């Protein structure tokens, strides 16, 4: 397949043909997907184009800034003592897809609360009945052998293994140097 053909090329995404098999597999299986790549590598653009093409009602959250109330709304008990949430325009309820950007920069308490969303499609034990796709993105974690931050992203850490394992698909975005000259010209 040439670099100018393929599904992603038809969506205006250049140089990402090699990512089509695992990403399409995650979509077909509705399995969580984790994109890993440096800033500017097209992680957000890729997921935005997929959501728009599929006509999904989706939410995009920056996990480094996220508070749990931003995600679910404000909890209140109903008359029977059951927990209900007052929804906000940005809450997750009713979304078909959720994109959690900067997941590796989220506070540990937020990562823990994201776990059941990613793994079970639930919040506080309540099912997210419309949620089909769970996507996340992160910058590459620091190299364990590198004791300084040159070339690393401040605040980005490796995901907790239990959370990381909930993403059957870990997809590394290609680096600019991996693009063919033809694709580099297309991007420019």
KAGIJO-V618842 format. One record per residue. N is the residue number from 0. RES is the residue in one small letter. PHI is phi in whole degrees, -180 to 180 (NA if undefined). NEAR is the number of other ideal C-beta (glycine too) atoms within 12 Angstrom. D_LAST is the distance of its C-alpha to the last C-alpha in Angstrom with 1 decimal. Layout:
BEGIN
N/RES/PHI/NEAR/D_LAST
N/RES/PHI/NEAR/D_LAST
END
This chain:
BEGIN
0/x/NA/14/21.5
1/x/-73/13/18.3
2/x/-70/25/15.0
3/x/-98/20/14.4
4/x/-117/13/17.8
5/x/106/23/19.6
6/x/-63/22/20.2
7/x/-65/31/17.1
8/x/-61/24/14.8
9/x/-68/16/17.1
10/x/-90/25/16.5
11/x/84/21/12.7
12/x/-103/35/12.4
13/x/-92/31/10.3
14/x/77/35/12.0
15/x/-113/40/15.1
16/x/-56/30/17.6
17/x/-66/24/19.8
18/x/-87/36/20.5
19/x/-57/26/21.9
20/x/-57/18/25.5
21/x/-70/25/26.3
22/x/-71/36/24.7
23/x/-64/23/26.4
24/x/-62/17/29.6
25/x/-66/30/29.6
26/x/-69/30/29.2
27/x/-62/17/32.0
28/x/-85/16/34.2
29/x/54/22/33.3
30/x/-95/25/33.1
31/x/-58/40/31.5
32/x/-126/39/28.0
33/x/-118/39/26.6
34/x/-98/39/22.9
35/x/-124/32/22.5
36/x/-179/33/19.4
37/x/-69/24/18.1
38/x/-59/21/16.9
39/x/82/13/13.3
40/x/-87/30/13.6
41/x/95/31/13.9
42/x/-59/37/17.7
43/x/-66/29/18.6
44/x/-61/28/16.0
45/x/-58/36/17.3
46/x/-69/41/20.8
47/x/-63/25/20.4
48/x/-64/25/19.1
49/x/-63/34/22.0
50/x/-61/27/24.5
51/x/-66/20/23.6
52/x/-63/19/23.6
53/x/-83/22/27.0
54/x/66/10/28.3
55/x/-85/26/29.4
56/x/-85/19/31.0
57/x/-133/30/29.3
58/x/-122/35/29.4
59/x/-120/30/26.8
60/x/-121/36/28.6
61/x/-94/23/27.6
62/x/-64/39/30.3
63/x/-70/24/30.3
64/x/-113/18/31.6
65/x/-75/32/33.6
66/x/-111/21/37.3
67/x/-60/27/39.2
68/x/-62/20/40.4
69/x/-62/25/36.8
70/x/-79/34/36.4
71/x/-113/36/39.8
72/x/96/24/41.4
73/x/-107/17/44.8
74/x/-76/19/47.6
75/x/-145/15/51.0
76/x/-80/12/54.0
77/x/-89/11/55.2
78/x/-63/7/59.0
79/x/-91/7/59.5
80/x/90/8/57.9
81/x/-76/13/54.7
82/x/-80/17/51.4
83/x/-124/19/49.2
84/x/-123/25/46.0
85/x/-78/16/45.4
86/x/-77/21/41.9
87/x/-114/18/39.3
88/x/-60/12/36.3
89/x/-105/22/34.2
90/x/-72/26/36.6
91/x/-76/42/35.9
92/x/-58/29/38.8
93/x/86/23/37.9
94/x/-74/32/34.3
95/x/-85/27/33.2
96/x/-143/36/30.5
97/x/-130/40/30.0
98/x/-117/41/27.0
99/x/-105/46/28.1
100/x/-83/33/25.2
101/x/59/33/26.0
102/x/-59/46/29.1
103/x/-77/36/29.7
104/x/-105/30/30.2
105/x/-73/36/32.8
106/x/-59/21/36.4
107/x/-61/18/38.6
108/x/-66/14/40.7
109/x/-72/29/37.6
110/x/-58/33/36.5
111/x/-63/20/40.1
112/x/-79/29/40.0
113/x/-76/43/36.7
114/x/-50/30/38.4
115/x/-69/27/40.5
116/x/-66/43/37.7
117/x/-71/40/35.6
118/x/-82/24/38.6
119/x/-119/18/41.0
120/x/60/29/39.2
121/x/-136/21/41.9
122/x/-130/32/42.3
123/x/52/21/45.7
124/x/83/13/47.0
125/x/-91/21/46.1
126/x/-70/15/44.0
127/x/-95/30/40.7
128/x/-65/14/41.6
129/x/-91/18/38.4
130/x/-74/31/36.1
131/x/-113/26/34.6
132/x/-117/34/31.3
133/x/-121/41/31.0
134/x/-122/44/27.6
135/x/-143/43/26.8
136/x/-142/43/24.0
137/x/-156/42/24.3
138/x/-80/34/22.8
139/x/-59/28/24.2
140/x/-70/28/27.8
141/x/-61/22/29.1
142/x/-69/16/30.3
143/x/-59/10/34.1
144/x/-85/7/34.8
145/x/-96/13/32.8
146/x/-93/9/35.1
147/x/-130/10/32.7
148/x/-94/14/29.6
149/x/-57/10/27.2
150/x/80/14/24.0
151/x/-106/22/25.6
152/x/-103/24/25.4
153/x/-59/16/28.5
154/x/89/19/30.5
155/x/-85/28/28.8
156/x/-129/28/31.5
157/x/-64/23/32.1
158/x/-69/34/33.2
159/x/-54/23/36.9
160/x/-57/11/37.7
161/x/-63/16/39.5
162/x/-73/32/36.5
163/x/-58/26/34.0
164/x/-67/16/36.2
165/x/-78/29/36.1
166/x/-103/32/32.5
167/x/-63/21/33.0
168/x/-117/30/29.3
169/x/-107/29/27.4
170/x/-117/34/23.9
171/x/-88/24/21.6
172/x/-71/34/17.9
173/x/-69/29/16.1
174/x/-80/18/14.8
175/x/-50/20/11.4
176/x/-68/12/13.7
177/x/-86/20/14.9
178/x/-75/24/11.9
179/x/-67/19/12.4
180/x/-59/14/10.5
181/x/-60/16/10.0
182/x/-69/27/8.6
183/x/-60/17/6.2
184/x/-64/13/5.1
185/x/-62/19/5.5
186/x/-65/23/3.8
187/x/-66/11/0.0
END
